[in-house]
C-alpha cells in the first residue's frame, strides 16, 4: 500500500511577517516613481515606528517574549513607555532613497522615427545602385538611419564629454551666425561674404542644411539627458536589511524587560526623575516634529 504523506503546512515566521509588513508600510508612504523628499521619508519613518510600537508591545508579542500567558494592561503600558525611550535613543536609521538614471522610452521612439525619416530621405540615393526599385533604397536608408540615430543618442547620453562638445559647437556656431549677421557692413563681413561661396556654397539648400544641423545638435542635447528614476526594488532590499537589524535589537530589548515588567505588575510607581526624563524626551520629539508628523508624534 502506498504510504500517505503528511501535509505539513508551511508556517511563516512571525518576525518575518512583521518585517514584511514594516517594509510595506514604509514603501506605501513613498511616491511610486519620483524621488521622495525629506518630509515624505520622515513621515514614512514615523509611521513605521508607530507600527512597530503597536506590534512589539502588543499582548501577544509580550506574552511570547516574556514567556507569560497573562499580560496585564499596566505591563503593556510599561513596555510601551520603555520602548519609546529606547526608540528615541536608538531611532530607526534607514538609507537614503536610491535612484538610477534612465533613458526615457519616448525619446528612443522619437529618435527611431526621425532617424528613419532622415535615412529614407538622405541615404536612399546611396543604395539605388543595388536595385532599380527606389523603394529598396528608401527602406535600407530608413533602417540604417534609425539605427544610427539610436546609437548616436545612446552614446551621447552615456558620454558627458560628447554633450559638452556638442554644446560648445552649438555656441560657437551661434556666435558666428550673429557675428556674420551684424558684421556684413564691416571689412570682415565683406571678406566672409566673398569667401563663403567657395567653402559652403550659397542658396536655400545651404541655409536648410545649416538649420537642420543646428536643430540636430539641439535635439541631441535635449534628448540625451537622462532622468533620475526612483529604484524601488533596490531600495526595498536595503530597507529589509536595516529593518531586520533594528527589529532584532528591539526584540532583545523588550525581552530584557521581563523582570522589570513583573515589578510593574505589582503596581510600583516609577521614580519621579525617571518620569520627568521620559516626558522630557517626548516633549523634545514633539517639538522637533513637522506639522505633518504631529498626529504620529
C-alpha positions as CSV (number, residue, x, y, z in Angstrom):
1,X,0.0,0.0,0.0
2,X,1.3,3.4,-0.8
3,X,2.3,5.4,2.2
4,X,0.3,8.5,2.8
5,X,2.4,11.6,3.1
6,X,1.5,14.1,5.8
7,X,0.9,17.6,4.5
8,X,2.7,19.9,6.9
9,X,1.6,23.5,6.4
10,X,4.4,25.9,5.9
11,X,4.1,28.4,8.8
12,X,5.8,31.6,8.1
13,X,7.9,33.1,10.8
14,X,6.1,35.7,12.8
15,X,9.0,38.0,12.8
16,X,9.5,37.7,9.0
17,X,5.9,38.6,8.6
18,X,6.3,41.7,10.8
19,X,9.4,42.6,8.8
20,X,7.4,42.3,5.5
21,X,4.6,44.5,7.0
22,X,7.1,47.1,8.2
23,X,8.7,47.4,4.7
24,X,5.3,47.5,3.1
25,X,4.2,50.3,5.5
26,X,7.3,52.3,4.8
27,X,7.1,51.9,1.0
28,X,3.4,52.8,0.9
29,X,4.2,56.3,2.1
30,X,6.7,57.0,-0.7
31,X,5.9,58.1,-4.3
32,X,5.9,55.2,-6.8
33,X,8.3,56.7,-9.3
34,X,9.6,60.1,-8.3
35,X,12.3,60.6,-5.7
36,X,10.8,61.1,-2.2
37,X,11.7,64.3,-0.3
38,X,12.8,64.6,3.3
39,X,9.3,65.2,4.6
40,X,8.0,62.1,2.9
41,X,10.8,60.0,4.3
42,X,10.3,61.3,7.8
43,X,6.6,60.6,7.6
44,X,7.3,57.1,6.4
45,X,9.8,56.5,9.3
46,X,7.2,57.8,11.9
47,X,4.5,55.5,10.5
48,X,6.9,52.6,10.5
49,X,7.9,53.2,14.1
50,X,4.3,53.5,15.1
51,X,3.5,50.2,13.5
52,X,6.5,48.5,15.3
53,X,5.4,50.1,18.6
54,X,1.9,48.6,18.3
55,X,3.1,45.2,17.2
56,X,6.1,44.7,19.5
57,X,4.3,46.0,22.6
58,X,1.1,44.1,22.0
59,X,-0.1,41.5,24.5
60,X,0.6,38.7,22.0
61,X,4.2,39.6,21.4
62,X,4.9,40.4,25.0
63,X,3.4,37.0,26.0
64,X,5.8,35.3,23.6
65,X,8.9,37.3,24.5
66,X,8.3,37.2,28.3
67,X,7.0,33.6,28.3
68,X,3.9,34.5,30.2
69,X,0.4,33.6,29.5
70,X,-1.3,36.6,31.0
71,X,-0.2,40.1,30.3
72,X,-1.8,43.0,32.2
73,X,-2.6,46.4,30.8
74,X,-0.2,48.0,33.2
75,X,2.7,45.8,31.9
76,X,1.8,46.8,28.3
77,X,1.9,50.5,29.2
78,X,5.2,49.9,30.9
79,X,6.6,48.2,27.9
80,X,5.4,51.0,25.6
81,X,7.0,53.6,27.8
82,X,10.3,51.9,28.0
83,X,10.3,51.1,24.3
84,X,9.6,54.7,23.4
85,X,12.6,55.8,25.4
86,X,14.8,53.2,23.8
87,X,13.4,54.1,20.4
88,X,14.2,57.8,20.9
89,X,17.8,56.9,21.8
90,X,18.2,54.4,19.0
91,X,16.0,55.6,16.2
92,X,15.3,53.5,13.1
93,X,18.0,54.7,10.7
94,X,17.2,54.0,7.1
95,X,19.3,54.6,4.0
96,X,18.7,57.4,1.6
97,X,16.4,56.6,-1.3
98,X,18.4,55.2,-4.3
99,X,17.8,56.2,-7.9
100,X,19.0,55.3,-11.3
101,X,19.4,57.4,-14.4
102,X,17.4,56.0,-17.3
103,X,16.7,57.0,-20.9
104,X,13.0,57.7,-21.5
105,X,11.4,55.3,-23.9
106,X,9.5,58.1,-25.6
107,X,12.8,59.7,-26.5
108,X,14.1,56.5,-28.1
109,X,10.8,56.2,-30.1
110,X,11.2,59.7,-31.4
111,X,14.8,59.1,-32.3
112,X,13.8,56.0,-34.3
113,X,11.1,57.9,-36.2
114,X,13.3,60.8,-37.0
115,X,16.2,58.5,-37.9
116,X,14.0,56.5,-40.2
117,X,12.7,59.6,-41.9
118,X,16.2,61.2,-42.3
119,X,17.7,57.9,-43.6
120,X,14.9,57.4,-46.2
121,X,15.4,61.0,-47.4
122,X,19.2,61.4,-47.3
123,X,20.6,57.8,-47.7
124,X,18.2,56.3,-50.2
125,X,20.3,57.6,-53.2
126,X,23.4,55.8,-52.0
127,X,21.6,52.4,-52.2
128,X,19.8,52.9,-55.5
129,X,22.7,51.0,-57.3
130,X,21.6,47.8,-55.5
131,X,18.2,47.8,-57.2
132,X,16.3,49.6,-59.8
133,X,13.4,50.0,-57.4
134,X,13.8,53.2,-55.4
135,X,11.7,51.8,-52.6
136,X,14.6,49.4,-51.8
137,X,16.9,52.4,-51.3
138,X,14.4,54.1,-49.1
139,X,13.9,51.0,-47.0
140,X,17.7,50.4,-46.5
141,X,18.2,54.1,-45.8
142,X,15.4,54.2,-43.2
143,X,16.8,51.1,-41.4
144,X,20.4,52.4,-41.3
145,X,19.2,55.9,-40.4
146,X,17.1,54.7,-37.4
147,X,19.8,52.5,-36.1
148,X,22.4,55.3,-36.5
149,X,20.2,57.8,-34.7
150,X,19.6,55.5,-31.8
151,X,23.3,54.7,-31.4
152,X,24.2,58.4,-31.5
153,X,21.6,59.3,-29.0
154,X,22.6,56.4,-26.7
155,X,26.3,57.3,-27.0
156,X,25.6,61.0,-26.2
157,X,23.5,60.0,-23.2
158,X,26.3,57.8,-21.9
159,X,29.2,60.1,-22.5
160,X,29.0,63.6,-20.9
161,X,32.0,64.8,-22.9
162,X,30.1,64.4,-26.1
163,X,27.3,66.6,-24.8
164,X,29.9,69.2,-23.8
165,X,31.4,69.2,-27.3
166,X,28.0,69.5,-28.9
167,X,27.1,72.4,-26.6
168,X,30.4,74.1,-27.4
169,X,30.0,73.6,-31.1
170,X,26.4,75.0,-31.0
171,X,27.6,78.0,-29.0
172,X,30.5,78.7,-31.5
173,X,28.2,78.3,-34.5
174,X,25.6,80.6,-32.9
175,X,28.2,83.3,-32.2
176,X,29.5,83.0,-35.7
177,X,26.0,83.4,-37.2
178,X,25.4,86.5,-35.0
179,X,28.7,88.0,-35.9
180,X,28.1,87.5,-39.6
181,X,24.6,88.9,-39.3
182,X,25.8,92.1,-37.7
183,X,29.2,92.3,-39.4
184,X,28.1,92.3,-43.1
185,X,28.9,96.0,-43.4
186,X,32.4,95.7,-41.9
187,X,35.5,94.6,-43.7
188,X,35.5,91.1,-42.1
189,X,31.9,90.6,-43.0
190,X,32.5,91.6,-46.6
191,X,35.5,89.2,-46.7
192,X,33.4,86.3,-45.4
193,X,30.7,87.1,-47.9
194,X,33.2,86.8,-50.6
195,X,34.8,83.5,-49.3
196,X,31.6,81.7,-48.2
197,X,30.5,80.5,-51.6
198,X,33.8,78.6,-52.0
199,X,33.5,76.8,-48.7
200,X,29.9,76.2,-48.0
201,X,28.1,77.5,-51.1
202,X,25.1,79.7,-51.4
203,X,21.3,79.3,-51.8
204,X,18.4,77.9,-50.0
205,X,19.8,74.4,-49.7
206,X,22.8,75.8,-47.8
207,X,20.5,77.6,-45.3
208,X,18.4,74.4,-44.9
209,X,21.5,72.3,-44.2
210,X,22.7,74.8,-41.6
211,X,19.2,74.9,-40.0
212,X,18.9,71.1,-39.8
213,X,22.5,70.8,-38.4
214,X,21.7,73.2,-35.6
215,X,18.3,71.6,-35.0
216,X,20.0,68.2,-34.8
217,X,22.5,69.4,-32.2
218,X,19.8,70.9,-30.1
219,X,17.8,67.6,-30.5
220,X,20.7,65.5,-29.3
221,X,21.4,67.8,-26.3
222,X,17.8,67.7,-25.2
223,X,17.1,64.1,-25.8
224,X,20.3,62.7,-24.4
225,X,19.6,63.9,-20.9
226,X,18.8,61.1,-18.5
227,X,16.2,61.5,-15.8
228,X,16.7,60.1,-12.3
229,X,14.2,57.3,-11.6
230,X,13.4,56.0,-8.1
231,X,14.7,52.4,-7.8
232,X,12.1,50.9,-5.5
233,X,13.3,47.3,-5.8
234,X,16.9,48.2,-4.8
235,X,15.7,50.5,-2.1
236,X,13.4,47.8,-0.7
237,X,16.3,45.4,-0.4
238,X,18.3,47.9,1.6
239,X,15.3,48.6,3.8
240,X,14.9,44.9,4.7
241,X,18.5,44.7,5.9
242,X,18.2,47.8,8.1
243,X,14.8,46.9,9.5
244,X,15.8,43.3,10.2
245,X,18.8,44.5,12.3
246,X,16.8,47.1,14.1
247,X,13.9,44.7,14.8
248,X,16.3,42.1,16.2
249,X,17.7,44.7,18.7
250,X,14.2,45.8,19.6
251,X,13.2,42.2,20.4
252,X,16.2,41.8,22.6
253,X,15.4,45.0,24.5
254,X,11.8,44.1,25.1
255,X,12.7,40.6,26.2
256,X,15.1,42.2,28.7
257,X,12.2,44.0,30.3
258,X,10.8,40.7,31.7
259,X,12.0,41.1,35.2
260,X,11.1,44.8,35.4
261,X,7.6,44.0,34.0
262,X,6.9,41.7,36.9
263,X,7.6,44.5,39.3
264,X,5.5,46.8,37.2
265,X,2.7,44.3,37.6
266,X,2.9,44.8,41.3
267,X,1.7,48.4,40.8
268,X,5.0,50.0,41.8
269,X,5.2,53.6,40.7
270,X,8.2,54.8,38.7
271,X,10.5,57.3,40.3
272,X,9.8,60.9,39.5
273,X,13.2,61.6,37.9
274,X,12.6,58.7,35.5
275,X,9.1,60.0,34.6
276,X,10.5,63.5,34.1
277,X,13.2,62.2,31.8
278,X,10.8,60.3,29.7
279,X,8.3,63.1,29.5
280,X,11.2,65.5,28.5
281,X,12.2,63.2,25.7
282,X,8.6,63.0,24.4
283,X,8.2,66.8,24.5
284,X,11.5,67.2,22.7
285,X,10.4,64.9,19.9
286,X,7.1,66.7,19.7
287,X,8.9,70.0,19.4
288,X,11.1,68.7,16.6
289,X,8.2,67.2,14.6
290,X,7.0,68.6,11.4
291,X,3.3,69.7,11.0
292,X,2.5,66.5,9.0
293,X,4.1,64.4,11.8
294,X,2.2,65.8,14.8
295,X,-0.5,63.1,14.7
296,X,2.0,60.3,14.9
297,X,4.3,62.1,17.4
